[in-house]
Amino acid sequence: MTDSERQQHAHLDGLAQAYAEVLAAHDIDGVLLYSGRPAGHFGDDQHASFAAYGHFVHWTGQAQLAHSWLLVRPGKPPTLTLHAPADFWHLPARLPEEPWIERFRVEARESTEPPVLPSGRFAVLGDVTDDMARALVAEANPPGLLAALDELRVRKSDYEVSCLREANHRAMAGHRAAREAFEHGGAELDIQLAYLSGARQRESELPYPNIVGLNAHGGVLHYQHYDKAPPTARRSLLLDGGRRYRGYCADITRTWAGGDADPEFAPLIEGATALQRRLIAALAPGVDYVALHRRMHEGLAALLVEQQLVTASPEAVLASGLTRAFCPHGLGHLLGVQVHDVAGRVNAAGHPLPPPAEHPALRLTRELEAGMVVTMEPGFYFIPMLLEAHRHRPEVNWGRVERLADHGGIRIEDNVLVTADGPVNLTPQEP
């Protein structure tokens, strides 16, 4: 048995034990997890890209498996009802040769209907209707149970960490290919196609649509297009590209200066990268992530002063709110079988931990624990609609800001495991 196989068995052992304890605490005999179904386009026979429900993926690693059901009962092998109709229009679903298969009962079926549940008290989780739940004689998505199962995904097993590390390794192959396409003058679409080829994953399998922003497009946080023609000037590329491996997600961002970049842009990238490294070094169990997010803003204030974008003290810059205009998003989030993984804004008991009013986009507000995997992604952007509110500030070097505006922005993002012995960066440190 390989190390990977041993890790997967240990992961499933731990998951079975944890589910048994959670179900007992909620006086439930079992839970039926629905993988989900692709959403159809209105008035059409085509469907949107699909990603399976996270708790289903937590057991199976199958993020593309639609219309399937997993029944989990303490003391019994999980039963997978696999939608695999005999079909000449589409290739039926096939399962990988992995250790979890031998531990499950697999029942292939033509129907998309849920299996008949045995007698007892059951819950059904996922994208199910009330009518489906009533027909199953099961409770649909009970909030207390959902919160408890979400919490099981917060701390990662050794197997999950290995999957996340491999996802990062494969994503970085895509980043290398994308950077080469950028340096050869490619358009955004060319860069995206190079990424997919390097990462060896089709677009519909990615954990999120890649963000490929040339020049000013890098300042649109979730830029969603891929221009087909290259720009006349090659100033910058912001690439936020992910990858799945056995259901687990990588979420990596890099920013590069192009041949036509203003000389002042590369030092900003270096400053943002150095800030990210300092913040990663501070990761440890017991650290308040909200406080770490505020440290990011302190570092951004210092960077604005150091790069002579603002003539004031870092303390004055921070108090003015300028750093929030240059970086309106949070420092990071939990990562797992979903790129923005669950339970980031609640405590271990499931009670809400809302973000501070001045930082509403922060997706992780809890204290860090060993076993968490988080993204660390400080950013620095030139977003006209946010900077406009600060136009009255004479301390801002508006001439320099305007020279850099068509460079868009900077984000440097790695995926990091929190441990008692220090942070472990799962993202290869290239390019």
C-alpha angles and dihedrals in degrees: 000000000000125000089251091053092048090050092050092050090049090048091053092045090053093045092050092050093047093049090049091054094045094047091048091050089054094042091240123142096207147338130233113211117203116207091207137231134263114262114244123228111246113260092005139090093227126097137214122249112282137222121182124240112280098236090052090050090048088067102033109024087223107133095167100047108115132188092019132128134208120201114201119192126166113256094014132089112261112258117222115199101201121201101222110145122184099256140162094191095061135018109254118244115276126197123224123246097254133136095255091067092067091052095053133071105233120201114183113207140179093218127082090210119114119257120260109264123226120243117287140068113312139172126209118209131196138041095342131141125233088247091056091050092049091050089052091046087232136125114252117230100331104205097224093052092045091052092050093049091046088056090056088064096054097080115048128224121228088259092054092049090052090052092049091049091051091047088054092048092053094043090054089056085059092049091052092052092046093051090052090051089050093050090051091056100259125167120242090266091051090051092049092049090049090051093052091048093049095045092043095224130117119239095250091056096055116109090237137357107281116247109226107176122175118194113326091005087074087072092063101088097212098022105183108190136081111212111218096210123061117243119253090243125041104212105147148343126212109191121185103181132167141187138196126225118182087339096308121120136230117201112187131164129190132175125203134187116233131218091267096048122131108255089241094062100070093055088054090054089049091049093049090048092050090049091051091052091052092050092048090052089057094059112116140134110284095028114134106233092205089058089049090052089053089051087057089058091048088053092047090052090053090048092052090054095042092052091046094241088126129029103212140080117288088242091056092046090052093048092050093061092237094130090061089057090052093044116022098167133078127267093248150302144234116285131205135104086346121048090227094037125205131268097033095129100042134068124243090275091054097253114145120261102189119199119256114276091244092051104042095156095061107120098189118055104154135095114273121251134191109270097035117125113208137176118238109203119156112181139197119195143172101223111168096203091055097041092049091076089061098048090111092064110104092191090071115092094227094178091060092043091053092049089056098040094093089056088071105207152301132256127169113189132179133170113237135189116219113222137166088246096054138284120315113207109215093189117091109241097239150131 
